[in-house]
Amino acid sequence: MNLFRHDLHTLTGVYALDVLEPGAEKDRFISHVRRCQACKAELTGLQEVATSLAVAAAAEPPAAMRARVLAAVARTRQLPPEIRSRSLSRPRGFKLAVLAAVATAAAVAIAVLAIIQINTARQLSQSRRQSLAIAAVISAPDARILARPTAAGGVTTVVVSAARRELIVTTEGLPAPRRGQVYELWLIGPPRVRSAGLLPAATAGHIGPILATGIVPGDKLGLTIEPAGGTAQPTTTPIVVVPLPS
C-alpha cells in the first residue's frame, strides 16, 4: 500500500495485522505513530484484538463471546482520527475511496478470521466428543480387551463394552495396504454385515483408536482389504475375525 503522508493515520489496521510491506511507507507510519496519540491508542487496541483472535483459534470460544464482540463493535471508533492540517490535500472523493478500500479489506480480514475460528472450534469440539466417547468405553464396568493376530501380520486389539454397544479398535504392526486398497472394519452379525469404517494410515506402525458403535448380540468384528474408498459389503476374506461378548 502506498498512501500519501497525510493519510498515514488510516494504516493502523494493516500495521496491527503485520501486512504493511517494509519500506519508506512503513517507516513513515512508525514515525507518525510516535507523534500521534490517537493512532497510538487505536494501534494498541487493534493489536490486542488480533492477539486475542489468534489465541481464541486454539480453543473453543465461550458462549458469551458473540455478545462481547458486538458490544466492542458498538463502542469502537470506525473512522480514522481527524487530522487538522493547512497543507494541500487530495479531493474528498479520493479520501472516501481510500477509506472504503481500507474498510473493505478490514471486513474481509474479519470474515476470514471468523471462518477460521468457527472451523477450528468445530474440529476441536468433534475431537473432544470423540475422546470422551473413547474414554467412556475404556472405563465401562463391563469393558473387555480382546487381541488377535491378523493373517496379513500385526495384531488387532479391541476394547468392547456390550452394555454401551460400542467398541474401540487399534492395530500394531499391520502392513500398509497396496496402492488402491484400504483396510475396512465390519460388524458381522447374524442378521447382516455392515461397515464399521475404514482404517486411516498408520502412524509409526500404530492405527487408532477407532470408535465403532451399534454392536448387537452375536456380532463379530472383521477386518478386510478392500478397494480404495471402501465397499458396501466385504469383497475379500477377513484377515482377522474377533468374536464379541454379548
C-alpha positions in Angstrom: 0.0 0.0 0.0 1.3 3.5 -0.9 -0.8 6.3 0.7 0.1 9.9 1.0 1.7 11.3 4.1 -1.5 12.9 5.4 -3.3 9.5 5.1 -0.9 7.6 7.3 -3.5 7.5 10.1 -5.5 5.0 8.0 -2.8 2.4 8.2 -3.3 1.4 11.9 -5.3 -1.7 10.8 -2.9 -3.1 8.3 0.1 -2.4 10.6 -1.6 -4.2 13.5 -2.1 -7.3 11.3 1.6 -7.0 10.2 0.8 -6.8 6.5 2.3 -3.4 5.8 5.2 -4.0 3.5 8.6 -3.0 4.7 9.9 0.2 3.2 9.5 4.0 3.4 5.8 3.9 3.9 6.1 1.6 7.0 9.0 3.7 8.3 6.9 6.9 8.0 3.9 5.2 9.7 6.1 4.1 12.6 7.4 7.7 12.9 3.8 9.0 12.7 2.6 6.8 15.5 5.2 8.1 17.8 3.7 11.6 17.4 0.0 10.8 17.1 -1.6 9.7 20.4 -4.9 8.9 18.7 -3.3 6.4 16.3 -1.1 5.0 19.0 -4.2 4.2 21.2 -6.0 2.7 18.2 -3.0 0.6 17.2 -2.7 -0.8 20.8 -6.3 -1.8 20.8 -6.1 -3.4 17.3 -3.0 -5.4 18.3 -4.7 -6.6 21.4 -7.7 -7.8 19.4 -5.5 -9.5 16.8 -3.7 -11.3 19.6 -6.9 -12.3 21.2 -8.3 -13.8 17.9 -5.1 -15.8 17.4 -5.4 -17.3 20.9 -9.1 -17.9 20.5 -8.5 -20.0 17.4 -6.7 -22.6 19.6 -9.7 -23.2 21.9 -13.5 -23.4 21.7 -14.9 -19.8 22.1 -17.0 -19.2 25.2 -20.8 -18.7 24.8 -20.6 -15.0 25.7 -18.0 -14.2 23.0 -20.6 -13.0 20.4 -22.2 -10.6 22.9 -18.8 -9.2 23.9 -17.7 -8.7 20.2 -21.0 -6.9 19.3 -20.6 -4.7 22.4 -17.0 -3.9 21.4 -18.1 -3.0 17.8 -20.7 -0.6 19.2 -18.1 1.4 21.1 -15.1 1.1 18.7 -14.4 4.2 16.5 -14.9 3.3 12.9 -13.3 6.4 11.3 -9.7 7.4 11.5 -8.8 10.4 13.8 -9.4 13.8 12.3 -6.2 15.4 11.2 -6.2 19.2 11.0 -3.6 20.5 8.5 -3.1 23.6 6.4 -1.3 21.6 3.8 -2.9 20.7 0.5 -4.9 17.6 0.5 -6.4 15.2 -2.1 -10.0 15.7 -3.2 -12.8 14.4 -0.9 -13.6 11.6 -3.4 -10.1 10.3 -3.2 -10.3 10.1 0.6 -13.6 8.3 0.5 -12.3 5.8 -1.9 -9.3 5.1 0.3 -11.5 4.8 3.4 -13.8 2.4 1.5 -10.9 0.3 0.4 -9.5 0.1 3.9 -12.9 -0.7 5.4 -13.5 -3.5 2.8 -10.1 -5.0 3.5 -10.8 -5.0 7.2 -14.2 -6.6 6.7 -12.7 -9.3 4.6 -10.0 -9.9 7.2 -12.5 -10.2 10.0 -14.7 -12.5 7.9 -11.7 -14.8 7.2 -10.7 -14.9 10.9 -14.2 -15.7 11.9 -14.4 -18.6 9.4 -11.1 -20.0 10.6 -12.2 -19.6 14.2 -15.6 -21.4 13.6 -14.0 -24.3 11.7 -11.3 -24.7 14.4 -13.9 -24.7 17.1 -15.9 -27.3 15.3 -12.9 -29.5 14.8 -11.9 -29.2 18.5 -15.5 -30.0 19.5 -15.6 -33.1 17.4 -12.2 -34.2 18.6 -13.3 -33.6 22.3 -16.5 -35.6 21.8 -14.6 -38.5 20.2 -12.1 -38.6 23.1 -14.9 -38.6 25.6 -16.6 -41.4 23.8 -13.4 -43.5 23.7 -12.8 -42.8 27.4 -16.3 -43.9 28.2 -15.8 -47.3 26.5 -12.4 -47.9 28.2 -13.8 -47.1 31.6 -17.1 -49.0 31.3 -17.6 -51.6 34.1 -18.1 -54.4 31.5 -15.2 -53.4 29.2 -13.2 -56.3 27.9 -9.9 -56.4 26.0 -9.5 -58.8 23.1 -6.4 -59.2 20.9 -6.0 -61.2 17.7 -3.1 -61.5 15.2 -4.1 -60.9 11.6 -3.4 -63.0 8.6 -1.5 -60.0 7.0 0.7 -59.5 10.1 0.4 -57.4 13.1 -2.1 -57.5 15.9 -5.6 -56.1 16.2 -6.8 -55.1 19.7 -10.4 -54.5 20.6 -11.9 -52.9 23.8 -15.6 -53.6 23.8 -18.5 -52.7 26.1 -21.6 -54.8 25.4 -23.6 -52.6 27.7 -22.7 -49.5 25.7 -22.9 -51.3 22.4 -19.6 -49.8 21.4 -16.0 -50.9 20.8 -12.6 -49.4 20.2 -10.1 -50.8 17.6 -6.3 -50.3 17.5 -3.7 -52.1 15.5 0.0 -52.6 15.8 2.4 -53.7 13.0 -0.3 -54.0 10.4 1.4 -53.6 7.0 0.3 -50.7 4.8 -2.2 -51.7 2.1 -1.2 -51.7 -1.5 -1.9 -48.7 -3.7 -5.6 -48.5 -4.4 -6.5 -50.6 -1.4 -7.7 -49.8 2.2 -8.5 -51.8 5.3 -12.2 -51.8 6.2 -13.8 -52.8 9.5 -17.0 -54.8 9.6 -19.6 -55.8 12.2 -20.5 -59.3 11.2 -23.9 -60.2 12.7 -26.5 -62.9 12.3 -28.9 -60.5 10.6 -26.5 -58.7 8.3 -22.9 -57.4 7.8 -22.4 -53.6 8.0 -19.3 -51.5 7.6 -17.7 -50.0 10.7 -15.4 -47.6 8.9 -12.1 -47.5 7.1 -8.7 -47.6 8.9 -6.6 -44.5 8.5 -3.0 -44.6 7.6 -0.7 -45.9 10.3 1.5 -43.6 12.4 4.7 -45.3 13.4 3.1 -48.7 12.8 0.1 -47.8 15.0 -3.5 -47.2 13.9 -6.4 -46.0 16.2 -8.1 -45.8 18.5 -11.2 -46.0 16.2 -14.7 -46.0 17.7 -17.4 -48.3 16.3 -21.0 -48.1 17.6 -24.2 -50.0 17.3 -23.0 -53.5 18.0 -25.6 -56.1 18.8 -25.5 -59.6 20.5 -23.9 -62.1 18.2 -21.7 -59.6 16.3 -18.1 -60.3 15.3 -15.6 -57.7 14.3 -13.9 -58.4 11.0 -11.2 -56.7 9.0 -10.8 -57.0 5.2 -8.7 -55.5 2.4 -11.0 -53.6 0.0 -10.7 -51.2 -3.0 -9.9 -47.6 -2.2 -12.9 -45.8 -0.8 -14.3 -49.0 0.8 -17.3 -51.1 -0.2 -20.9 -51.7 1.0 -20.2 -55.4 1.6 -16.9 -57.3 2.0 -15.3 -58.5 -1.2 -12.4 -60.4 0.4 -11.9 -62.9 3.2 -11.3 -61.2 6.5 -7.7 -61.2 7.7 -9.0 -61.3 11.3 -12.3 -62.0 13.0 -12.9 -61.2 16.6 -16.0 -62.7 18.3 -17.5 -60.0 20.6 -19.1 -60.7 24.0 -22.8 -60.4 24.3 
